[in-house]
Amino acid sequence: MTIEEIQARLCYYDRRNPDGYIEFLCTQIEMDGTIERELSMLTDGRRQGCTCDNCATGRAELAEIIMAYKKVTDFILSTIENRLTKNNNQC
């Protein structure tokens, strides 16, 4: 599963969700031409009490957990790679 697929399962109003964020803004611009109110609804995480499909089914919470684990895993792999490279250069 790619990071984009995981992000698509975040809260519909989360700025990191490429499907929800873009689709939401485009719909609002088509409806009334203004986006100020809609921009204020977007968040950097799950909205409190959100009932979007991803939040209601628990996908947003699981996506957040997967993304956190991915950050940790990427850091660990990077650290291991750097140490191996450093050790190989010393030989």
Secondary structure, DSSP 8 states (H G I E B T S, - for coil): --HHHHHTTS-TTBTT-HHHHHHHHHHHHHHHS--HHHHHH-BSS--TT--SHHHHTTHHHHHHHHHHHHHHHHHHHHHHHHHHHHHHHH-
